[in-house]
């Protein structure tokens, strides 16, 4: 059950929940409010009301609005990092690896909870703790892709990281653009188009120790 689903299940006031379940419920409520209103317009009153709890209960778990936001960022940044790692490990066929990685970004932005907006469209990126987390998800996804590129091509770490950053940035920006265009192209088709574009580039680097391309 997702945090937002727990929010729906536990919204009536007066329900006593185990601490972990209550925390997840509050995070789900906060996510709904932050996604809909942005950080600056959101109020702890709104989040408590959405969760169906009193403000003292909310403050028992999170001392302030920023603490709530950072907890959500930690959760959803880690979710994308893990999805990219799973995609890269899902096959040894490099073209399929590219496709799985592109699809991981599309799946992330398409999630009904809209958590990607907190990560990639935050109105709080001037806050150092937020910037640190946004940079972390970008860098760790790139590092995961970089590891595969360096191993397969024999390119230097710096060269591989540049290519990996390009692939990750391409996937993230295009996936968001696709979502904001109201999914005018079916997801599978969009992923395939982006895979074809990315593959035409990365396949130009021969596999390490061979004259063959990927």
C-alpha positions in Angstrom: 0.0 0.0 0.0 1.4 3.4 -1.0 1.6 6.4 1.3 -1.3 8.0 -0.5 -3.4 4.9 -0.3 -2.7 4.7 3.5 -3.9 8.3 3.7 -7.2 7.4 2.0 -7.6 4.4 4.3 -6.9 6.3 7.5 -8.3 9.7 6.9 -11.2 9.7 9.4 -10.2 11.5 12.6 -9.7 9.6 15.8 -8.3 6.4 14.2 -5.3 5.2 16.2 -2.5 3.8 14.0 0.9 2.3 14.7 3.6 4.9 14.5 5.0 3.8 11.2 1.6 3.6 9.6 0.7 7.0 10.9 4.0 8.4 9.5 3.3 6.9 6.1 -0.3 8.3 6.2 1.0 11.8 7.0 3.6 11.6 4.2 0.8 10.6 1.8 -1.3 13.6 2.8 1.7 15.9 2.6 2.5 14.6 -0.9 -1.0 15.4 -2.1 -0.9 18.9 -0.7 2.7 19.7 -1.9 2.0 18.4 -5.4 -1.2 20.4 -5.7 0.0 23.6 -4.1 3.8 23.7 -4.1 5.9 24.0 -1.0 5.4 27.7 -0.3 1.6 27.7 -0.6 1.1 24.6 1.4 0.3 24.9 5.1 0.6 22.4 7.9 -3.1 23.1 8.6 -3.9 21.8 5.1 -1.8 18.7 5.6 -3.3 17.9 9.0 -6.8 18.4 7.5 -6.0 16.2 4.5 -4.7 13.5 6.8 -7.7 13.8 9.1 -5.5 14.5 12.2 -4.9 17.4 14.6 -1.9 19.6 14.1 -0.4 18.3 17.4 -0.4 14.8 16.0 1.3 16.0 12.8 3.9 17.9 14.8 4.6 14.8 16.9 6.0 13.1 13.7 7.4 16.1 11.8 8.6 19.2 13.6 8.0 21.4 10.6 6.9 21.7 7.0 10.5 21.4 5.7 11.0 18.1 7.6 7.9 16.7 5.9 9.1 17.8 2.5 12.6 16.4 3.0 11.2 13.1 4.1 9.2 12.9 0.9 12.2 13.8 -1.2 14.3 11.1 0.5 11.6 8.5 -0.2 11.0 9.5 -3.9 14.5 10.2 -4.8 15.5 6.7 -3.6 12.6 5.3 -5.6 13.9 6.6 -8.9 17.5 5.6 -8.1 16.4 2.0 -7.4 14.2 1.9 -10.5 17.1 2.9 -12.7 19.4 0.3 -11.0 16.8 -2.4 -11.5 16.4 -1.4 -15.2 20.1 -1.6 -15.8 20.4 -5.0 -14.1 17.3 -6.5 -15.8 19.2 -7.6 -18.9 22.7 -7.9 -20.4 21.4 -6.8 -23.8 22.5 -3.2 -24.0 19.7 -2.0 -26.3 17.2 -3.4 -23.9 19.0 -1.8 -21.0 18.6 1.5 -22.7 14.9 0.9 -23.2 14.4 -0.3 -19.6 16.2 2.8 -18.3 14.1 5.1 -20.5 11.0 3.4 -19.3 12.0 3.7 -15.7 11.8 7.5 -16.0 8.5 7.4 -17.9 7.0 5.2 -15.2 8.3 7.5 -12.5 6.7 10.6 -14.0 3.5 8.8 -14.8 2.9 7.7 -11.2 -0.5 9.0 -10.1 0.9 10.6 -6.9 2.9 13.1 -9.0 5.9 12.7 -6.7 8.3 13.6 -9.6 7.1 17.2 -9.3 8.6 17.4 -5.8 11.9 16.2 -7.2 12.3 17.8 -10.6 9.8 20.7 -10.5 10.3 21.9 -6.9 9.7 25.5 -6.0 12.2 25.1 -3.1 15.5 24.4 -5.0 17.1 27.4 -3.4 17.0 25.5 -0.1 20.4 23.7 0.3 18.9 20.5 1.8 16.5 20.2 -1.1 19.2 21.0 -3.7 21.4 18.4 -2.2 18.7 15.7 -2.6 17.8 16.7 -6.1 21.5 16.6 -7.1 21.9 13.3 -5.4 19.2 11.6 -7.5 20.6 13.0 -10.7 24.1 12.0 -9.8 23.4 8.5 -8.5 21.3 7.7 -11.5 24.1 8.9 -13.7 26.6 6.9 -11.7 24.6 3.7 -12.2 24.5 4.3 -15.9 28.1 5.3 -16.0 29.2 2.0 -14.4 27.7 0.1 -17.3 29.1 2.4 -20.0 32.6 2.3 -18.5 32.6 -1.5 -18.2 31.3 -2.1 -21.7 33.2 0.5 -23.6 36.4 0.9 -21.8 35.9 4.7 -21.8 37.4 6.6 -18.9 35.3 7.3 -15.8 35.0 11.0 -16.8 34.0 10.2 -20.4 31.5 7.6 -19.2 30.0 10.0 -16.7 29.4 12.6 -19.3 27.5 10.1 -21.5 25.6 8.8 -18.6 24.6 12.3 -17.5 23.4 12.9 -21.1 21.3 9.7 -21.1 19.8 10.4 -17.7 19.0 14.0 -18.5 17.5 13.1 -21.8 15.2 10.5 -20.2 14.1 12.9 -17.4 13.4 15.9 -19.6 11.6 14.0 -22.3 9.5 11.9 -19.9 8.3 15.2 -18.2 7.7 16.8 -21.6 5.7 13.7 -22.6 3.5 13.9 -19.5 2.9 17.6 -19.9 1.8 17.0 -23.4 -1.1 15.0 -22.0 0.5 11.7 -23.2 -0.2 12.7 -26.8 2.0 9.7 -27.8 1.3 6.3 -26.2 3.9 5.5 -23.5 5.3 2.4 -25.2 5.7 4.4 -28.5 7.3 7.3 -26.7 9.7 5.1 -24.9 10.6 3.3 -28.2 11.2 6.6 -29.9 13.5 7.8 -27.1 15.3 4.5 -27.0 15.9 4.7 -30.8 17.4 8.2 -30.4 19.6 7.2 -27.4 20.7 3.9 -29.0 21.8 5.5 -32.2 24.3 7.6 -30.1 25.5 5.1 -27.5 25.8 2.2 -30.0 28.5 4.2 -31.7 31.0 3.2 -29.0 32.4 -0.2 -29.6 32.3 -2.9 -26.9 35.5 -3.0 -24.9 38.0 -5.4 -26.4 36.1 -5.9 -29.6 35.5 -4.2 -33.0 31.8 -4.8 -32.5 29.3 -2.2 -31.5 26.7 -2.8 -28.8 
